[in-house]
Amino acid sequence: MPGLSQSELNSIREIVSSHQTVANKLSDYANQCQDSNIKQMFSKAAQDATKSAQNLIQML
């Protein structure tokens, strides 16, 4: 993404960091779950958050 200001880049970095934090928390929640359906839901949400972070990084 050429032409982004430093402020915009910093905002994107914060968003990426937030997605990574959420992904880690969701993975932890999934590891603590006994119910397989809820565990799967948390795992999928963690994967989605990780993918979103990766997509943002790739666009830079």
Backbone as a ProteinNet text record, in pm:
[ID]
protein_1_A
[PRIMARY]
MPGLSQSELNSIREIVSSHQTVANKLSDYANQCQDSNIKQMFSKAAQDATKSAQNLIQML
[TERTIARY]
83.4	0	87.8	132.8	216.3	135.9	204.2	139.8	72	92.6	33.5	120.4	55.1	130	178.9	269.7	321.2	208.3	118.3	4	-83.5	-106.8	-187.5	-117	14.2	90.9	86.2	97.8	91	-45.8	-150.3	-285.2	-300.2	-246.6	-253.5	-173.7	-58.4	21.4	-56	-126.7	-207.1	-319.5	-381.5	-489.6	-434.5	-318.9	-256.3	-225.4	-168.6	-135.4	-261	-367.8	-494.1	-547.9	-541	-587.7	-503.8	-373.4	-286.2	-315.8	-343.2	-377.6	-508.7	-606.8	-735.9	-718.8	-640	-616.7	-554.6	-458.5	-395.2	-494.2	-576.2	-675.3	-777.7	-824	-922.3	-863.4	-738.1	-670.7	-662.4	-629.9	-625.6	-762.4	-867.2	-1002.6	-1037.3	-1000.5	-1029.8	-960	-837	-761.7	-821.5	-896.1	-956.1	-1095.8	-1154	-1292.5	-1301.5	-1406.1	-1436.5	-1537.7	-1626.4	-1728.9	-1665.8	-1679.4	-1612.7	-1668.7	-1797.7	-1856	-1802.9	-1795.6	-1743.5	-1594.1	-1524.1	-1380.7	-1356.7	-1438.3	-1425.8	-1456.6	-1557.2	-1594.4	-1478.9	-1418.8	-1305.6	-1186.3	-1160.1	-1047.4	-1065.5	-1186.8	-1215.8	-1201.3	-1251	-1239.4	-1092.4	-1011.7	-868.7	-800.6	-836.8	-780.2	-819.2	-943.5	-990.8	-915.8	-893.7	-821.1	-676.8	-614.6	-477	-471	-566.9	-570	-589.6	-674.5	-694.9	-566.7	-495.4	-367.9	-268.5	-261.3	-168	-204.7	-332.7	-377.3	-338.2	-353.8	-314.6	-164.3	-86.7	59	98.9	36.4	69.2	35.9	-65.7	-106.1	-9.2	72.4	165.5	281.3
-118.2	0	124.3	164.2	283.7	409.2	506.9	634.7	647	551	561.4	649.6	727.4	811.9	727	783.4	712.6	684.6	777	760.3	643.6	632.9	522.8	388.3	385.9	263.5	221.8	319.8	289.2	233.4	288	237.7	93.7	64.9	-71.8	-167	-122.5	-205.8	-237	-137.8	-159	-258.7	-248.6	-341.4	-483.3	-497.3	-629.1	-686.9	-604.5	-648.4	-691.7	-616.6	-651	-784.3	-805.5	-932.4	-1048.2	-1028	-1133.2	-1163.6	-1059.9	-1078.3	-1155.7	-1117.3	-1186.3	-1332.6	-1357	-1494.5	-1578.2	-1521.9	-1594.5	-1623.4	-1526.2	-1546.3	-1651.7	-1644.6	-1742.7	-1883.4	-1894.7	-2025.9	-2078.5	-1990.4	-2031	-2077.6	-2003.2	-2042.1	-2178.8	-2199.1	-2327.4	-2442.2	-2419	-2523.5	-2556.6	-2464.8	-2487.5	-2548.4	-2550.4	-2597.8	-2749.7	-2795.6	-2938.4	-2972.7	-2878.6	-2899.5	-2885.8	-2989.5	-2989.7	-2883.7	-2853.5	-2752.1	-2612.7	-2583.1	-2452.3	-2443.9	-2552.7	-2557	-2528.6	-2589.4	-2568.8	-2424.1	-2366.2	-2227.6	-2133.3	-2152.2	-2068.7	-2089.3	-2211.9	-2241	-2174.1	-2181.9	-2118.5	-1967.9	-1908.5	-1763.8	-1723.4	-1804.7	-1776.4	-1781.8	-1880.5	-1891.7	-1771.8	-1728.4	-1612.7	-1485.5	-1467	-1349.2	-1351.9	-1468.5	-1482.5	-1453	-1504.1	-1481	-1331.9	-1265.1	-1122.2	-1043.8	-1079.3	-1013.3	-1037.1	-1160.1	-1194.1	-1119.5	-1109.9	-1037.8	-888.9	-829.1	-689	-673	-762.7	-755.7	-770.2	-861.1	-883.9	-764.6	-688.6	-573.3	-456.6	-460.1	-349.3	-356.8
0	0	0	-113.3	-119.1	-87.4	-36.7	-12.8	122.5	211.6	344	432.6	514.1	607.1	724.7	801	918.1	1017.8	1030.6	1120.7	1076.5	946.7	894.1	914.4	891.7	913.8	1060.6	1149.7	1292.2	1329.8	1271.1	1297.4	1249.8	1133.7	1080.6	1169.5	1216.9	1308.1	1435.9	1487.8	1607.8	1581.3	1464.7	1429	1415.8	1351.3	1336.7	1474.4	1559.9	1695.2	1771.1	1755.3	1821.7	1771.1	1641.8	1584.6	1638.9	1649.6	1700	1846.8	1924.4	2065.1	2078.8	1999.6	2002.3	1961.7	1859.6	1814	1925.8	1996.8	2107.5	2219.2	2252.6	2358.4	2318.2	2195.2	2148.5	2146.4	2109.5	2112.5	2254.9	2347.8	2488.7	2535.7	2499.1	2536.7	2478.2	2353	2287.4	2360.5	2403.4	2472.9	2608.7	2666.3	2797.6	2789.9	2671.3	2656	2660.4	2723.8	2724.6	2615.4	2585.3	2483	2344.4	2263.8	2132.7	2037.8	2047.4	1959.3	1992.2	2120.6	2161.2	2131.7	2154.2	2123.9	1975.4	1891.2	1746.8	1709.4	1775.2	1748.5	1782.9	1900.5	1940.2	1847.2	1809	1719.4	1583.5	1531.4	1401.7	1411.2	1519.2	1537.6	1550	1616.7	1629.1	1492.2	1412.7	1277.9	1192.2	1204	1127.4	1167.8	1297.6	1345.1	1295.9	1299.1	1249	1100	1025.5	881.3	850	925.3	905.1	928	1035.2	1064.1	950.7	903.8	794.8	666.3	638	517.2	524.3	639.7	655.5	635.4	692.1	678	531.7	460.3	320	232.4	270.8	189.7	205.9	309.2	330.9	238
[MASK]
++++++++++++++++++++++++++++++++++++++++++++++++++++++++++++

